[in-house]
Every structure is written in C-alpha cells, then in structure tokens.
C-alpha cells in the first residue's frame, strides 16, 4: 500500500512540476500583443535587405539560420508607471528561468540590457535582447532561428553592416521609445 501511495505522490509531483506557473517568453508576447501599453512588431529577416549585400559564405550561412525578429516594446508614462514596474518584473522573472543562458549584461546610455539565449552553445534557437530604461520603458527582442551559432552571429552582424538596412520596420518602435 505504501508503494502505491508513494507512486501516486510521485505522479502528482511530476504533474505539478510539468504544469509550472512560469510563463514562457512566447506566451508573454502573445498575452501582451494586444495590450495598449505595448507595441508588438514581427519582422521577417528579408526586411534586412541582405540579398543585395556582397556576403561571404559564412555570412550567408549565418543569415540562413535566422527566421524572424519579434519586438515587444513598453513605453512608460506617468499613467502606467505601476504597470511598467509589474511588467518589467514579469519579464525579468521569465528570463531568470533555467531555460535561458545569459550571454552578457550591458550598461548603455539608453539603459541596462542583457542578452540571453535558448538552446545549446553551438546550436542556439533563440536570442533574447532585453533592455530597460526607468524613464522610457523597455524593449524585448527575440531573434528566432534554427541552430544559430554564436560565432556565426558575429558574421551576421558584419553582414548587416554591409547591407542597406536603414531600420525599416522599426519606425514605430523608435517613435514609441523617443521622448
């Protein structure tokens, strides 16, 4: 009888653990895409105008591993400052999950930022860039791809410098975070 009770307890524990209350980053994006405090933008990699750039084989390989960028921005105002603190805490809690590996932290003139990733060291599936500023709000960018390699990401940034990309598609985000 003790074995059956122990087995049932173990199954309940596994079930509770599987139904963790921690939201995924994807769920967070979906839940807030219609929230008026947020601006949500999905950008295909094709928007970067990379086909005209003279790319090396490594840069082309890095580009092919990318699929799209998801941008979620929260503009802080006097009216939503409590919501800002709540949402900022929610994002930071999600990013502290064991699923994410922190790549780096930065302090910039715009505010604090972190870069995290999901996946293996040599096969990254998602790069997450999060930055916040207590006066302006926060920005959360998901770079989605298939088996992205960190070394190839540097190749991608070099390729981006060669492209004619001028920030098309990000105008709404820039407006939101300006003043």
N, C-alpha and C positions, 0 to 999 in steps of 0.2 A: 504494500500500500504506500509506503514511503517513497518507493521508486516512482510510482505513478504521480504522486503529489510533486515530487522533485521535477519530473518530466514536464508536468503541466506548468509549474512555476518557470521553468527554463523557457518553454514555448512562449509564455506570456511576456517574459523579459525580452526575448528576441523580437516579438511582435511590437512591443512598445518602443524598442530601440529603432526598429525599421520605420516606425511612424513618427519619427523625430519632428518636433515642432519647429525646427530651424528651417526657414525658407531657403530655397535655392536662389541664386542670383537671377536666373531666368524667371522664376516666379515673381521676384521683386520687380523686375522690368515690366512684366505683364500686369501685375497689380497696380502699378503706378503710371502706366502709359496713358490713361485717361484722366489722371489727377491734374487739375488745373495748375498746381504748383510746379508741375514737371513739364519739360519738353522732351519728347522722345523722337529720335531720328534713327532710321536704319539706312546705312549707306552701303551699296554694293562696291566691291573692290574696283569694278570697271569705272567708277566715277573718278578714280585717281588718274585717269589719262595715261596709263603706263604703256599702252601699246605703241605710243609714238616715241617713247624713250629708247635709247640705244642701250639695252640691258645685256649684261654678261649672262652666261649660262647659270651661274649661282644666283644672281638677282632674279632671273626668270623663274628659277626653281622656288625661290622664297615667295615670289608673287603668287605662284600657282598653289601654294599651301594655304593662302588666305581665301576666305569666302566673303565675309562682310564685317562691317563695324556697326555695333549698336551703341547709340549715345543716349544717355539719360541725364538731363540737367535739372537742377532745382535752383530757382532764383529766389534768394532770401529777400523778404520785405519786412517792414515793421509789423504788418498784419499777420505774417506767417512764421515769425521767429521761433515760436514754440514748436510748430510743425517741423521747422528746419532742424532743430536740435534732436527731435524724435527720429526723423528720417536719417539724419547723419549717424545717430547711434545704431539704427537698424542696419545700415549699410556696413558699418564697421564690425558689427556682430557677425554678419554673413561672411565678411572677408576674413575674420579670425578663425573660421572653420578649418578643421584639419584638411579639408579638401584642397585648400589653396596653399601655394608655396609663395612666400614673399621673395621677390627678386631684389627690390630696392625701395628705400624711402628717400624723399627729396624735400627740401625746403626751397621754394622758389619765391620770386617777387609776387606771384599770384596767390600763394598759399602753400599748404602742405600737400604732398602727393605720395602715393605708393603704387608700385607695380607688382602685381601678383599673377600667378598662372595656375591653370589646371592641367593636369596630365603629367607625363614623365619628363625627366630632364631633357631627353633627346627627342621627345615627341609631344609637344605642347598642343593642346586642343583649344585653349582659350587664354588670352592675355587680358588682364583687367587693369585698367588705369583708373585710379580714383584720386581726385584732388578736391580739397575744400578750402574755402575762404570764409571766415566768420562774418564778413560784411556782404559778400556777394552770393554765396551758396556753394553748391558742389556739382561736380561733373563726374560721371561714371561712364567709362568707355569699355566695351567688350570687343576685343579683336578676335573674331571667330575664324577657325581654320581647321585643317586636318594635318596632324603630325608636324606642326611647325617646330622648327629647330631654333634654339636661341641664337646660335651663330648665324643662321640664315636671316633672323630678324634684323641683324645689323646690315646684312646685304640688302634687305628690303628698304631700310631707311636710306641707304646710299642710292638705291633705285628711285626712291621717292624724290630725292634731291634732283635727279636727272629729269624727272617728269615735269610737265607743265601744270601740275596741280596747284591751284591758287586758293583752295579752301572751298570750292563749290560744294554746296550741300550743307555746309556748316554755318551759313549766314545766320540762321535762326538761333543757333546756339551762341554765336558771338554776340548777337543783339541781346539775348537773354542775360548774358553774363557781364555786359558792359555796364555802366552806371548803375 
